[in-house]
Amino acid sequence: MSSQVVLGRIEPRNALKDIASVIVTPMRLDDIPAVMDIERASFPRPWPERAYHYELTENPNAYFVVARAHESTQLRLIASSPWRRLAVRLGLCGQAARAQPLVVGFAGMWMQVDEAHVATIATHPDWRRRGIGERILAHLLREAQRRQAVAVTLEVRVSNGAAQNLYRKYGFEEVGRRRGYYQDNREDALLMTVTRFNTPEYRERLDALEGRLA
């Protein structure tokens, strides 16, 4: 399976107020149907559902997460989106505060000895440009620290400037190129790495970046 990423352009800080109720938690088996919806909407060659079952149940080196949108965010979106008509028809508007959180993004990371590799990351098309991808990335980097990684790597399409800008913000640098890496259109991938990941300086940088997401 090739690495894959779909992230929207990050909006200015004052546009992030609507995601205060989005949290990142480990992926569960019952999240897979929602993850597959995002997968199919995001990638021209989506991973098969069985791949997520494998990562969650058989791969001890995998760490997969989802972003969950909780009550207050659901209320705001139901009030201002095409979901409102469906919610009214189903009688959910008055029950939104009791609704189950929505899975609005996901990501996966593999530990390879002392290196963490971001394998996939995506947000639902209706939830892009809200900083959710950045929250997921920051969460993965914290987990990589907890697992004592000395470097973090990923691949990203050469055409995906939004994702590249986010990665550079978090200290990733281009270290190579994989020719024809993506099978759908033979597009090249940039190999990006944080090489001084386990240094005090990088920890301070991540602290500062995460603080702005609070």
N, CA, C and O of each residue as an XYZ file, in Angstrom:
856
protein
N       0.843     -1.198      0.000
C       0.000      0.000      0.000
C       0.876      1.245      0.000
O       1.835      1.322      0.767
N       0.569      2.195     -0.826
C       1.330      3.436     -0.852
C       0.766      4.422      0.153
O      -0.409      4.355      0.517
N       1.619      5.341      0.601
C       1.160      6.387      1.508
C       0.243      7.339      0.760
O       0.351      7.497     -0.456
N      -0.661      7.971      1.499
C      -1.623      8.849      0.862
C      -2.007      9.950      1.828
O      -2.028      9.753      3.043
N      -2.311     11.113      1.270
C      -2.672     12.241      2.122
C      -3.587     13.172      1.358
O      -3.335     13.481      0.193
N      -4.653     13.624      2.009
C      -5.508     14.675      1.470
C      -5.814     15.638      2.597
O      -6.481     15.282      3.569
N      -5.330     16.847      2.465
C      -5.587     17.888      3.453
C      -5.968     19.157      2.715
O      -5.451     19.430      1.632
N      -6.869     19.929      3.295
C      -7.240     21.210      2.716
C      -6.320     22.316      3.189
O      -5.564     22.154      4.147
N      -6.397     23.448      2.495
C      -5.627     24.616      2.918
C      -6.093     25.064      4.290
O      -7.293     25.111      4.558
N      -5.144     25.394      5.165
C      -5.491     25.832      6.512
C      -5.976     27.273      6.482
O      -5.320     28.145      5.913
N      -7.104     27.514      7.085
C      -7.667     28.856      7.157
C      -7.005     29.647      8.285
O      -6.352     29.054      9.144
N      -7.159     30.988      8.302
C      -6.607     31.794      9.384
C      -7.121     31.351     10.745
O      -8.145     30.675     10.838
N      -6.408     31.734     11.802
C      -6.697     31.286     13.169
C      -8.149     31.509     13.580
O      -8.736     30.652     14.241
N      -8.739     32.638     13.203
C     -10.098     32.908     13.661
C     -11.136     32.016     12.979
O     -12.296     31.998     13.392
N     -10.736     31.275     11.940
C     -11.657     30.348     11.303
C     -11.682     28.997     11.998
O     -12.462     28.122     11.622
N     -10.825     28.814     13.020
C     -10.733     27.519     13.684
C     -11.681     27.389     14.864
O     -11.717     26.336     15.501
N     -12.445     28.420     15.175
C     -13.269     28.376     16.377
C     -14.306     27.260     16.332
O     -14.718     26.761     17.379
N     -14.739     26.856     15.117
C     -15.774     25.837     15.000
C     -15.279     24.429     15.292
O     -16.093     23.507     15.340
N     -13.978     24.220     15.488
C     -13.498     22.864     15.690
C     -13.063     22.632     17.134
O     -12.312     21.699     17.416
N     -13.533     23.477     18.043
C     -13.150     23.323     19.445
C     -13.580     21.978     20.003
O     -12.976     21.487     20.957
N     -14.609     21.377     19.431
C     -15.124     20.119     19.946
C     -14.662     18.913     19.134
O     -15.255     17.839     19.237
N     -13.626     19.071     18.338
C     -13.059     17.955     17.593
C     -11.879     17.393     18.370
O     -10.961     18.127     18.735
N     -11.906     16.082     18.622
C     -10.814     15.432     19.326
C     -10.297     14.270     18.494
O     -11.014     13.720     17.658
N      -9.044     13.902     18.731
C      -8.397     12.804     18.021
C      -8.228     11.646     18.995
O      -7.670     11.817     20.079
N      -8.707     10.473     18.613
C      -8.653      9.293     19.471
C      -8.257      8.079     18.642
O      -8.362      8.115     17.416
N      -7.804      7.003     19.285
C      -7.465      5.793     18.521
C      -8.657      5.271     17.730
O      -9.796      5.316     18.194
N      -8.377      4.778     16.531
C      -9.408      4.196     15.677
C      -9.875      2.861     16.260
O      -9.079      2.080     16.781
N     -11.191      2.619     16.159
C     -11.786      1.353     16.590
C     -12.326      0.610     15.365
O     -12.499      1.190     14.293
N     -12.581     -0.659     15.546
C     -13.128     -1.441     14.440
C     -14.461     -0.881     13.962
O     -14.749     -0.900     12.765
N     -15.279     -0.380     14.893
C     -16.579      0.137     14.465
C     -16.487      1.500     13.789
O     -17.497      2.028     13.323
N     -15.273      2.084     13.728
C     -15.061      3.323     12.976
C     -14.816      3.046     11.493
O     -14.892      3.965     10.677
N     -14.527      1.809     11.134
C     -14.070      1.521      9.778
C     -15.077      1.928      8.702
O     -14.653      2.481      7.687
N     -16.385      1.692      8.858
C     -17.310      2.149      7.808
C     -17.215      3.654      7.540
O     -17.227      4.077      6.384
N     -17.122      4.461      8.597
C     -16.993      5.913      8.405
C     -15.648      6.261      7.788
O     -15.562      7.153      6.945
N     -14.599      5.563      8.204
C     -13.274      5.782      7.620
C     -13.298      5.453      6.131
O     -12.708      6.178      5.331
N     -13.967      4.379      5.753
C     -14.029      4.003      4.342
C     -14.791      5.039      3.522
O     -14.451      5.270      2.361
N     -15.811      5.667      4.099
C     -16.514      6.736      3.385
C     -15.551      7.872      3.054
O     -15.556      8.391      1.938
N     -14.725      8.257      4.028
C     -13.752      9.322      3.796
C     -12.687      8.860      2.819
O     -12.281      9.616      1.937
N     -12.234      7.628      2.967
C     -11.224      7.044      2.085
C     -11.677      7.107      0.629
O     -10.931      7.560     -0.239
N     -12.897      6.652      0.366
C     -13.390      6.617     -1.016
C     -13.611      8.013     -1.583
O     -13.470      8.228     -2.787
N     -13.959      8.965     -0.711
C     -14.180     10.343     -1.169
C     -12.866     11.096     -1.374
O     -12.854     12.162     -1.990
N     -11.767     10.554     -0.864
C     -10.515     11.301     -0.842
C      -9.458     10.801     -1.813
O      -8.645     11.589     -2.297
N      -9.454      9.501     -2.109
C      -8.332      8.926     -2.844
C      -8.799      8.196     -4.098
O      -9.800      7.480     -4.060
N      -8.083      8.370     -5.212
C      -8.465      7.665     -6.447
C      -8.253      6.159     -6.368
O      -8.931      5.405     -7.067
N      -7.326      5.710     -5.531
C      -7.110      4.280     -5.311
C      -7.194      4.006     -3.804
O      -6.165      3.850     -3.147
N      -8.398      3.948     -3.261
C      -8.548      3.793     -1.808
C      -8.033      2.446     -1.326
O      -8.071      1.448     -2.046
N      -7.547      2.446     -0.078
C      -7.195      1.191      0.557
C      -8.454      0.338      0.713
O      -9.546      0.883      0.879
N      -8.322     -0.973      0.664
C      -9.488     -1.835      0.924
C      -9.819     -1.867      2.412
O      -8.961     -1.620      3.259
N     -11.062     -2.171      2.709
C     -11.502     -2.215      4.102
C     -10.685     -3.210      4.919
O     -10.409     -2.967      6.094
N     -10.303     -4.311      4.318
C      -9.547     -5.330      5.058
C      -8.199     -4.795      5.540
O      -7.652     -5.289      6.526
N      -7.656     -3.776      4.841
C      -6.380     -3.207      5.268
C      -6.516     -2.571      6.649
O      -5.607     -2.678      7.472
N      -7.645     -1.909      6.907
C      -7.840     -1.279      8.212
C      -8.074     -2.325      9.296
O      -7.622     -2.153     10.428
N      -8.765     -3.394      8.967
C      -8.903     -4.491      9.936
C      -7.528     -5.032     10.312
O      -7.246     -5.280     11.485
N      -6.680     -5.209      9.310
C      -5.329     -5.726      9.575
C      -4.549     -4.772     10.473
O      -3.945     -5.199     11.457
N      -4.559     -3.488     10.139
C      -3.775     -2.523     10.911
C      -4.232     -2.473     12.372
O      -3.412     -2.321     13.278
N      -5.539     -2.601     12.593
C      -6.067     -2.493     13.958
C      -5.921     -3.778     14.761
O      -5.854     -3.729     15.989
N      -5.871     -4.903     14.105
C      -5.902     -6.171     14.845
C      -4.639     -7.004     14.735
O      -4.407     -7.872     15.577
N      -3.809     -6.764     13.714
C      -2.677     -7.657     13.492
C      -1.322     -6.972     13.400
O      -0.294     -7.646     13.470
N      -1.291     -5.687     13.249
C      -0.013     -4.988     13.092
C       0.354     -4.271     14.383
O      -0.206     -3.213     14.672
N       1.281     -4.819     15.169
C       1.626     -4.191     16.448
C       2.389     -2.873     16.288
O       2.520     -2.109     17.244
N       2.885     -2.615     15.092
C       3.643     -1.388     14.847
C       2.788     -0.263     14.268
O       3.307      0.797     13.917
N       1.476     -0.495     14.169
C       0.580      0.504     13.588
C      -0.099      1.316     14.677
O      -0.388      0.817     15.764
N      -0.344      2.573     14.361
C      -1.124      3.456     15.242
C      -2.058      4.250     14.347
O      -1.617      5.127     13.604
N      -3.360      3.944     14.417
C      -4.352      4.590     13.567
C      -5.348      5.347     14.444
O      -5.751      4.866     15.503
N      -5.737      6.532     13.988
C      -6.597      7.414     14.773
C      -7.719      7.966     13.918
O      -7.662      7.926     12.689
N      -8.742      8.482     14.587
C      -9.806      9.230     13.915
C     -10.002     10.556     14.634
O      -9.716     10.683     15.825
N     -10.496     11.539     13.891
C     -10.935     12.813     14.472
C     -12.443     12.747     14.624
O     -13.165     12.471     13.665
N     -12.913     13.003     15.844
C     -14.344     12.930     16.134
C     -14.880     14.341     16.405
O     -14.329     15.083     17.218
N     -15.958     14.691     15.710
C     -16.617     15.983     15.924
C     -17.700     15.785     16.962
O     -18.631     15.005     16.762
N     -17.578     16.488     18.065
C     -18.525     16.317     19.170
C     -19.644     17.355     19.122
O     -19.755     18.122     18.166
N     -20.468     17.367     20.166
C     -21.780     17.989     20.172
C     -21.872     19.395     19.613
O     -22.659     19.644     18.700
N     -21.076     20.328     20.146
C     -21.288     21.719     19.760
C     -21.013     21.927     18.288
O     -21.702     22.714     17.639
N     -20.021     21.240     17.743
C     -19.714     21.383     16.326
C     -20.840     20.814     15.489
O     -21.194     21.401     14.467
N     -21.410     19.696     15.884
C     -22.532     19.136     15.143
C     -23.701     20.110     15.101
O     -24.328     20.278     14.055
N     -24.000     20.749     16.215
C     -25.102     21.700     16.258
C     -24.886     22.826     15.270
O     -25.816     23.221     14.568
N     -23.661     23.353     15.204
C     -23.388     24.462     14.294
C     -23.516     24.023     12.846
O     -24.084     24.745     12.027
N     -22.984     22.823     12.513
C     -23.043     22.388     11.130
C     -24.449     22.024     10.709
O     -24.850     22.328      9.585
N     -25.212     21.381     11.581
C     -26.592     21.053     11.226
C     -27.376     22.324     10.949
O     -28.237     22.339     10.069
N     -27.092     23.384     11.682
C     -27.828     24.633     11.504
C     -27.458     25.346     10.213
O     -28.217     26.195      9.745
N     -26.299     25.019      9.622
C     -25.824     25.824      8.499
C     -25.369     24.995      7.309
O     -24.554     25.471      6.519
N     -25.862     23.780      7.155
C     -25.394     22.937      6.069
C     -26.547     22.181      5.446
O     -27.663     22.199      5.964
N     -26.275     21.503      4.312
C     -27.323     20.672      3.691
C     -27.812     19.552      4.596
O     -28.876     18.982      4.354
N     -27.037     19.225      5.650
C     -27.475     18.193      6.585
C     -28.739     18.618      7.350
O     -29.431     17.768      7.911
N     -29.043     19.913      7.376
C     -30.159     20.380      8.202
C     -31.478     19.746      7.769
O     -32.260     19.309      8.613
N     -31.732     19.693      6.455
C     -33.010     19.143      5.991
C     -33.150     17.680      6.403
O     -34.222     17.246      6.826
N     -32.064     16.930      6.277
C     -32.121     15.532      6.704
C     -32.354     15.446      8.203
O     -33.134     14.615      8.669
N     -31.675     16.307      8.959
C     -31.824     16.282     10.411
C     -33.247     16.622     10.826
O     -33.796     16.015     11.746
N     -33.844     17.600     10.139
C     -35.228     17.969     10.459
C     -36.162     16.805     10.154
O     -37.046     16.476     10.945
N     -35.949     16.178      8.979
C     -36.823     15.070      8.591
C     -36.744     13.913      9.576
O     -37.738     13.237      9.842
N     -35.545     13.694     10.115
C     -35.363     12.596     11.058
C     -35.630     13.009     12.501
O     -35.537     12.188     13.414
N     -35.966     14.299     12.706
C     -36.261     14.766     14.052
C     -35.039     14.841     14.935
O     -35.126     14.609     16.141
N     -33.870     15.172     14.333
C     -32.620     15.135     15.097
C     -32.178     16.486     15.616
O     -31.299     16.546     16.476
N     -32.755     17.578     15.126
C     -32.240     18.887     15.535
C     -32.309     19.068     17.037
O     -31.362     19.576     17.637
N     -33.402     18.668     17.658
C     -33.509     18.808     19.099
C     -32.705     17.788     19.866
O     -32.568     17.883     21.085
N     -32.158     16.786     19.137
C     -31.406     15.735     19.798
C     -29.917     15.817     19.493
O     -29.152     14.940     19.894
N     -29.504     16.854     18.793
C     -28.115     16.918     18.335
C     -27.133     16.843     19.479
O     -26.056     16.262     19.344
N     -27.500     17.430     20.614
C     -26.568     17.419     21.743
C     -26.341     16.023     22.284
O     -25.372     15.788     23.007
N     -27.236     15.077     21.938
C     -27.075     13.706     22.420
C     -26.545     12.779     21.333
O     -26.396     11.578     21.558
N     -26.255     13.340     20.141
C     -25.832     12.514     19.016
C     -24.441     11.945     19.243
O     -23.630     12.509     19.978
N     -24.186     10.817     18.597
C     -22.851     10.242     18.630
C     -21.908     11.143     17.836
O     -22.318     11.731     16.835
N     -20.655     11.259     18.264
C     -19.706     12.086     17.510
C     -19.491     11.542     16.103
O     -19.518     10.333     15.873
N     -19.280     12.456     15.175
C     -19.038     12.094     13.782
C     -17.549     11.856     13.565
O     -16.722     12.567     14.135
N     -17.201     10.879     12.758
C     -15.818     10.688     12.326
C     -15.601     11.587     11.117
O     -16.203     11.373     10.065
N     -14.741     12.594     11.264
C     -14.542     13.593     10.213
C     -13.140     13.557      9.620
O     -12.837     14.315      8.699
N     -12.287     12.687     10.138
C     -10.944     12.554      9.596
C     -10.267     11.343     10.200
O     -10.742     10.777     11.184
N      -9.160     10.953      9.608
C      -8.427      9.806     10.138
C      -6.983      9.863      9.681
O      -6.625     10.640      8.796
N      -6.166      9.036     10.290
C      -4.759      8.938      9.887
C      -4.182      7.645     10.432
O      -4.733      7.026     11.342
N      -3.060      7.254      9.851
C      -2.360      6.071     10.320
C      -0.864      6.267     10.266
O      -0.348      6.973      9.400
N      -0.175      5.642     11.190
C       1.283      5.762     11.292
C       1.859      4.382     11.601
O       1.251      3.592     12.324
N       3.014      4.109     11.055
C       3.728      2.863     11.338
C       5.056      3.181     12.015
O       5.754      4.112     11.612
N       5.400      2.428     13.020
C       6.727      2.504     13.614
C       7.630      1.481     12.932
O       7.306      0.294     12.882
N       8.758      1.943     12.410
C       9.727      1.083     11.746
C      11.049      1.227     12.485
O      11.860      2.103     12.184
N      11.245      0.336     13.467
C      12.373      0.418     14.412
C      12.247      1.738     15.168
O      11.342      1.870     15.992
N      13.121      2.725     14.923
C      13.037      3.992     15.650
C      12.562      5.141     14.761
O      12.775      6.311     15.080
N      11.920      4.802     13.648
C      11.408      5.813     12.732
C       9.902      5.670     12.609
O       9.390      4.562     12.449
N       9.192      6.786     12.682
C       7.743      6.791     12.480
C       7.448      7.203     11.046
O       8.042      8.148     10.526
N       6.531      6.491     10.412
C       6.164      6.796      9.032
C       4.666      7.069      8.961
O       3.864      6.192      9.284
N       4.280      8.264      8.546
C       2.875      8.613      8.378
C       2.387      7.956      7.095
O       2.815      8.323      6.001
N       1.495      6.986      7.233
C       1.065      6.175      6.089
C      -0.120      6.764      5.353
O      -0.198      6.667      4.129
N      -1.043      7.373      6.077
C      -2.243      7.929      5.455
C      -2.835      8.982      6.369
O      -2.736      8.890      7.593
N      -3.453      9.986      5.759
C      -4.141     11.017      6.529
C      -5.134     11.710      5.606
O      -4.804     12.065      4.474
N      -6.361     11.900      6.106
C      -7.390     12.540      5.278
C      -8.471     13.119      6.165
O      -8.690     12.653      7.284
N      -9.147     14.141      5.658
C     -10.340     14.674      6.307
C     -11.510     14.581      5.327
O     -11.325     14.602      4.110
N     -12.717     14.479      5.885
C     -13.912     14.404      5.055
C     -14.019     15.672      4.211
O     -13.743     16.762      4.713
N     -14.415     15.556      2.936
C     -14.501     16.748      2.082
C     -15.320     17.884      2.678
O     -14.997     19.051      2.456
N     -16.381     17.568      3.435
C     -17.217     18.620      4.020
C     -16.558     19.305      5.218
O     -17.066     20.312      5.713
N     -15.431     18.764      5.683
C     -14.813     19.282      6.896
C     -13.401     19.814      6.666
O     -12.677     20.086      7.624
N     -13.010     19.962      5.421
C     -11.673     20.467      5.144
C     -11.621     21.974      5.382
O     -12.649     22.646      5.474
N     -10.403     22.478      5.477
C     -10.130     23.893      5.730
C     -10.576     24.340      7.111
O     -10.865     25.518      7.321
N     -10.634     23.416      8.048
C     -10.986     23.736      9.432
C      -9.851     23.382     10.397
O     -10.035     23.430     11.614
N      -8.688     23.029      9.862
C      -7.552     22.716     10.715
C      -7.568     21.319     11.299
O      -6.738     20.994     12.147
N      -8.514     20.474     10.853
C      -8.611     19.141     11.437
C      -7.397     18.300     11.077
O      -6.873     17.576     11.923
N      -6.944     18.388      9.832
C      -5.756     17.645      9.431
C      -4.550     18.019     10.259
O      -3.727     17.163     10.583
N      -4.436     19.298     10.607
C      -3.315     19.733     11.436
C      -3.395     19.138     12.831
O      -2.380     18.729     13.396
N      -4.593     19.088     13.386
C      -4.748     18.470     14.706
C      -4.359     16.994     14.675
O      -3.698     16.496     15.586
N      -4.776     16.304     13.617
C      -4.432     14.890     13.501
C      -2.922     14.719     13.394
O      -2.343     13.856     14.054
N      -2.286     15.537     12.566
C      -0.833     15.443     12.403
C      -0.123     15.688     13.724
O       0.782     14.936     14.088
N      -0.518     16.729     14.448
C       0.112     17.021     15.735
C      -0.048     15.840     16.697
O       0.873     15.511     17.444
N      -1.212     15.215     16.671
C      -1.440     14.054     17.538
C      -0.494     12.913     17.172
O       0.077     12.278     18.060
N      -0.320     12.646     15.880
C       0.599     11.591     15.461
C       2.028     11.895     15.898
O       2.749     10.997     16.334
N       2.433     13.141     15.785
C       3.791     13.505     16.188
C       3.987     13.320     17.684
O       5.064     12.906     18.114
N       2.980     13.616     18.480
C       3.069     13.379     19.933
C       3.206     11.875     20.213
O       3.982     11.465     21.076
N       2.454     11.074     19.482
C       2.557      9.632     19.683
C       3.930      9.123     19.253
O       4.495      8.233     19.890
N       4.459      9.684     18.181
C       5.812      9.298     17.751
C       6.834      9.654     18.825
O       7.778      8.898     19.057
N       6.655     10.795     19.479
C       7.532     11.144     20.598
C       7.402     10.125     21.725
O       8.401      9.682     22.292
N       6.171      9.761     22.042
C       5.950      8.807     23.124
C       6.616      7.470     22.830
O       7.069      6.773     23.738
N       6.667      7.125     21.544
C       7.295      5.870     21.138
C       8.794      6.026     20.864
O       9.446      5.108     20.366
N       9.319      7.194     21.197
C      10.756      7.467     21.136
C      11.318      7.382     19.719
O      12.434      6.904     19.516
N      10.546      7.843     18.749
C      11.045      7.916     17.376
C      12.146      8.966     17.286
O      12.100      9.988     17.970
N      13.127      8.707     16.445
C      14.195      9.683     16.221
C      13.971     10.458     14.927
O      14.623     11.477     14.699
N      13.061      9.990     14.079
C      12.732     10.682     12.837
C      11.303     10.322     12.447
O      10.788      9.273     12.835
N      10.669     11.201     11.676
C       9.326     10.959     11.148
C       9.372     11.211      9.647
O       9.910     12.225      9.203
N       8.811     10.293      8.864
C       8.835     10.414      7.415
C       7.429     10.296      6.842
O       6.509      9.825      7.511
N       7.278     10.728      5.603
C       6.026     10.559      4.860
C       6.296     10.825      3.394
O       7.325     11.391      3.025
N       5.340     10.400      2.554
C       5.351     10.766      1.145
C       4.139     11.632      0.845
O       3.078     11.453      1.442
N       4.298     12.568     -0.078
C       3.203     13.453     -0.455
C       3.310     13.746     -1.948
O       4.408     13.888     -2.486
N       2.168     13.835     -2.605
C       2.172     14.143     -4.039
C       2.860     15.485     -4.309
O       2.729     16.427     -3.527
N       3.587     15.557     -5.416
C       4.258     16.813     -5.756
C       3.245     17.921     -6.016
O       3.570     19.099     -5.867
N       2.018     17.559     -6.402
C       0.998     18.566     -6.693
C       0.257     19.044     -5.455
O      -0.503     20.009     -5.536
N       0.457     18.397     -4.309
C      -0.315     18.728     -3.108
C       0.418     19.793     -2.288
O       1.034     19.495     -1.264
N       0.337     21.028     -2.759
C       1.045     22.123     -2.091
C       0.517     22.416     -0.704
O       1.288     22.793      0.179
N      -0.804     22.248     -0.485
C      -1.373     22.534      0.836
C      -0.780     21.615      1.886
O      -0.393     22.067      2.963
N      -0.708     20.329      1.581
C      -0.136     19.377      2.534
C       1.344     19.656      2.754
O       1.822     19.597      3.887
N       2.068     19.956      1.696
C       3.500     20.243      1.829
C       3.737     21.443      2.744
O       4.647     21.427      3.573
N       2.922     22.475      2.593
C       3.077     23.651      3.456
C       2.837     23.305      4.920
O       3.556     23.782      5.798
N       1.824     22.475      5.186
C       1.560     22.062      6.562
C       2.738     21.267      7.110
O       3.162     21.487      8.245
N       3.259     20.358      6.324
C       4.374     19.543      6.798
C       5.615     20.391      7.078
O       6.319     20.164      8.062
N       5.874     21.351      6.223
C       7.033     22.229      6.473
C       6.830     23.026      7.753
O       7.784     23.270      8.492
N       5.616     23.425      8.014
C       5.310     24.137      9.257
C       5.707     23.306     10.466
O       6.127     23.849     11.488
N       5.575     21.985     10.351
C       5.902     21.089     11.462
C       7.300     20.488     11.337
O       7.601     19.472     11.964
N       8.149     21.114     10.532
C       9.552     20.745     10.509
C       9.965     19.696      9.502
O      11.123     19.277      9.489
N       9.035     19.256      8.647
C       9.409     18.286      7.615
C      10.203     18.994      6.517
O       9.913     20.133      6.153
N      11.187     18.305      6.011
C      12.001     18.813      4.917
C      12.025     17.790      3.787
O      11.999     16.583      4.027
N      12.075     18.282      2.562
C      12.158     17.379      1.419
C      13.549     16.754      1.363
O      14.561     17.456      1.349
N      13.579     15.431      1.333
C      14.865     14.723      1.314
C      15.006     13.810      0.109
O      16.055     13.191     -0.070
N      13.978     13.711     -0.721
C      14.066     12.856     -1.896
C      12.775     12.870     -2.673
O      11.814     13.546     -2.305
N      12.765     12.112     -3.760
C      11.593     12.027     -4.626
C      11.443     10.585     -5.099
O      12.413      9.943     -5.504
N      10.211     10.090     -5.039
C       9.923      8.746     -5.536
C       9.195      8.895     -6.878
O       8.052      9.348     -6.932
N       9.879      8.507     -7.951
C       9.347      8.688     -9.302
C       8.181      7.738     -9.557
O       8.272      6.542     -9.281
N       7.080      8.281    -10.089
C       5.937      7.468    -10.458
C       5.334      6.694     -9.302
O       4.816      5.594     -9.494
N       5.396      7.258     -8.098
C       5.012      6.534     -6.881
C       3.520      6.231     -6.827
O       3.127      5.159     -6.368
N       2.682      7.161     -7.289
C       1.231      6.991     -7.189
C       0.710      6.288     -8.434
O       0.892      6.759     -9.556
N       0.057      5.148     -8.213
C      -0.295      4.271     -9.314
C      -1.428      4.802    -10.177
O      -1.545      4.413    -11.338
N      -2.273      5.689     -9.633
C      -3.417      6.154    -10.411
C      -3.000      7.020    -11.591
O      -3.616      6.951    -12.655
N      -1.955      7.841    -11.417
C      -1.526      8.725    -12.511
C      -0.012      8.807    -12.656
O       0.506      9.655    -13.383
N       0.694      7.918    -11.959
C       2.166      7.864    -12.017
C       2.822      9.167    -11.554
O       3.936      9.487    -11.971
N       2.139      9.904    -10.705
C       2.694     11.147    -10.175
C       3.836     10.842     -9.204
O       3.815      9.837     -8.495
N       4.822     11.723     -9.189
C       5.933     11.574     -8.247
C       5.482     11.906     -6.829
O       4.525     12.654     -6.626
N       6.181     11.344     -5.863
C       5.983     11.682     -4.452
C       7.236     12.325     -3.912
O       8.351     11.898     -4.213
N       7.044     13.353     -3.114
C       8.156     13.920     -2.360
C       8.300     13.137     -1.070
O       7.312     12.883     -0.381
N       9.509     12.756     -0.743
C       9.800     12.137      0.547
C      10.212     13.251      1.496
O      11.186     13.961      1.248
N       9.454     13.401      2.599
C       9.708     14.471      3.559
C       9.977     13.866      4.934
O       9.360     12.872      5.319
N      10.898     14.474      5.663
C      11.356     13.905      6.930
C      11.622     15.003      7.950
O      12.102     16.084      7.610
N      11.302     14.708      9.206
C      11.803     15.497     10.335
C      13.003     14.720     10.875
O      12.845     13.657     11.475
N      14.188     15.254     10.659
C      15.397     14.489     10.986
C      15.888     14.707     12.413
O      16.574     13.848     12.966
N      15.553     15.827     13.005
C      15.996     16.119     14.383
C      14.787     16.079     15.317
O      14.585     16.965     16.147
N      14.003     15.033     15.156
C      12.720     14.952     15.805
C      12.808     14.834     17.325
O      11.964     15.380     18.035
N      13.812     14.136     17.828
C      13.883     13.873     19.274
C      14.751     14.873     20.020
O      15.281     14.562     21.087
N      14.900     16.075     19.464
C      15.704     17.101     20.119
C      14.827     18.006     20.980
O      13.633     18.133     20.710
N      15.393     18.640     22.011
C      14.618     19.607     22.813
C      14.063     20.742     21.961
O      12.968     21.239     22.224
N      14.815     21.154     20.941
C      14.363     22.253     20.090
C      13.077     21.877     19.344
O      12.160     22.688     19.218
N      13.027     20.645     18.857
C      11.813     20.257     18.147
C      10.643     20.112     19.110
O       9.514     20.465     18.766
N      10.893     19.602     20.299
C       9.813     19.495     21.280
C       9.221     20.867     21.588
O       8.005     21.008     21.712
N      10.069     21.861     21.709
C       9.584     23.223     21.954
C       8.757     23.728     20.771
O       7.728     24.381     20.948
N       9.221     23.417     19.575
C       8.481     23.836     18.379
C       7.102     23.190     18.347
O       6.110     23.859     18.055
N       7.032     21.902     18.644
C       5.739     21.214     18.639
C       4.841     21.741     19.760
O       3.633     21.885     19.571
N       5.422     22.026     20.917
C       4.647     22.617     22.014
C       3.983     23.915     21.561
O       2.799     24.141     21.812
N       4.767     24.770     20.887
C       4.259     26.072     20.451
C       3.165     25.919     19.410
O       2.146     26.606     19.482
N       3.356     25.036     18.449
C       2.364     24.822     17.402
C       1.081     24.237     17.956
O      -0.018     24.643     17.578
N       1.234     23.277     18.859
C       0.042     22.667     19.477
C      -0.709     23.681     20.323
O      -1.939     23.666     20.374
N       0.034     24.566     20.989
C      -0.614     25.576     21.813
C      -1.535     26.484     21.012
O      -2.532     26.976     21.541
N      -1.217     26.708     19.764
C      -2.055     27.562     18.928
C      -3.321     26.863     18.479
O      -4.262     27.511     18.020
N      -3.353     25.543     18.608
C      -4.551     24.799     18.233
C      -5.553     24.709     19.356
O      -6.709     24.349     19.134
N      -5.120     25.036     20.576
C      -5.994     24.874     21.740
C      -7.175     25.827     21.683
O      -8.013     25.826     22.584
